[in-house]
Amino acid sequence: MAQRKHLDDFLRGRIIGRLECGRTQLSEELGIAQSVISRLWQRFQDDGNVSRCYSRGRPRVTTPNEDRYLAVTAKRNRRSTASDLSRQLSSATGTTVSRQTVYRRLGHIGLYARRPA
């Protein structure tokens, strides 16, 4: 069975550049299967992207800016609970997150929201 290796972004860019210039005999020249080159070219034509598009897990609900907003708000008001911070984020950005997500985001940077008494 043939050993599989991933193409790095530089090589993908070279392949797309050569295909755009009209070169067609790339599989023998680069030692890459024609099916790999065809899939890369098709993906590039579909979305204009040459990087690998593998999704890893569930997509994040909050953006890095929203995470920073949570951190700044939690530091500014130490007495606020995770539910309070969730409501503040929702009113400021329109992004609705659970209190558990707020706990996780703050815990990731070393902060902890106050738990309701």
C-alpha positions in Angstrom: 0.0 0.0 0.0 1.3 3.5 -0.9 2.4 5.8 1.9 0.2 8.9 2.3 1.8 12.2 2.8 0.2 15.6 3.2 1.0 18.4 0.8 2.2 21.6 2.5 0.6 24.9 1.6 3.7 26.0 -0.4 3.4 22.9 -2.7 -0.3 23.4 -3.1 0.2 27.0 -4.1 2.9 25.9 -6.7 0.5 23.3 -8.1 -2.4 25.8 -8.5 0.0 28.4 -10.0 1.2 25.9 -12.6 -2.4 24.8 -13.4 -3.4 28.4 -13.8 -0.5 28.9 -16.3 -1.8 26.0 -18.4 0.6 23.2 -17.2 -1.1 19.9 -17.2 1.6 17.2 -16.8 2.2 17.8 -13.1 1.6 14.3 -11.7 4.8 12.8 -13.2 6.8 15.9 -12.6 6.0 16.2 -8.9 5.4 12.5 -8.2 1.8 13.2 -7.0 -1.2 11.2 -8.1 -3.4 12.8 -10.7 -6.4 12.3 -8.5 -4.8 14.4 -5.7 -4.1 17.2 -8.2 -7.6 17.1 -9.6 -9.2 17.3 -6.2 -7.0 20.2 -5.2 -7.8 22.0 -8.5 -11.6 21.4 -8.0 -11.5 22.7 -4.4 -9.6 25.8 -5.6 -12.2 26.4 -8.3 -15.1 25.9 -5.8 -14.0 28.2 -3.0 -10.7 29.8 -4.1 -8.8 28.2 -1.2 -5.8 26.0 -1.4 -5.3 25.2 2.3 -6.6 22.0 3.8 -10.2 22.2 4.9 -10.5 19.8 7.7 -12.8 20.7 10.4 -11.6 19.7 13.9 -14.5 19.4 16.3 -17.4 21.7 17.0 -16.9 25.3 15.8 -16.5 27.9 18.5 -19.5 30.1 19.3 -17.5 33.1 20.4 -14.9 35.0 18.5 -11.6 36.0 20.1 -12.9 39.6 20.4 -15.9 38.3 22.3 -13.7 36.3 24.6 -11.7 39.4 25.3 -14.9 41.3 26.0 -15.8 38.6 28.6 -12.4 38.9 30.2 -12.5 42.7 30.4 -16.1 42.6 31.8 -15.2 40.0 34.4 -12.2 41.9 35.5 -14.1 45.2 35.6 -16.8 43.8 37.8 -15.5 40.9 40.0 -18.9 40.4 41.6 -20.7 39.5 38.4 -21.8 35.9 37.9 -21.4 33.8 34.7 -25.1 34.3 34.0 -24.6 38.1 34.3 -21.7 38.0 32.0 -23.6 35.9 29.5 -26.4 38.4 29.4 -24.0 41.3 29.1 -22.3 39.6 26.1 -25.6 38.9 24.5 -26.8 42.5 24.8 -23.5 43.9 23.6 -22.8 41.6 20.6 -25.9 39.6 20.0 -24.1 36.3 20.6 -26.0 34.1 23.0 -23.8 31.7 25.1 -24.5 29.6 28.1 -23.1 30.3 31.6 -21.0 27.1 31.2 -19.4 28.6 28.1 -18.6 31.7 30.1 -17.0 29.6 32.8 -14.9 27.8 30.2 -13.7 30.9 28.4 -12.7 32.7 31.6 -11.1 29.5 33.1 -9.0 29.3 29.9 -7.3 32.6 30.7 -7.2 32.0 34.5 -10.2 34.0 35.6 -13.3 32.6 37.3 -16.8 34.0 37.5 -18.5 34.2 40.8 -21.0 31.4 41.3 -24.4 32.6 42.5 -25.0 32.2 46.2 
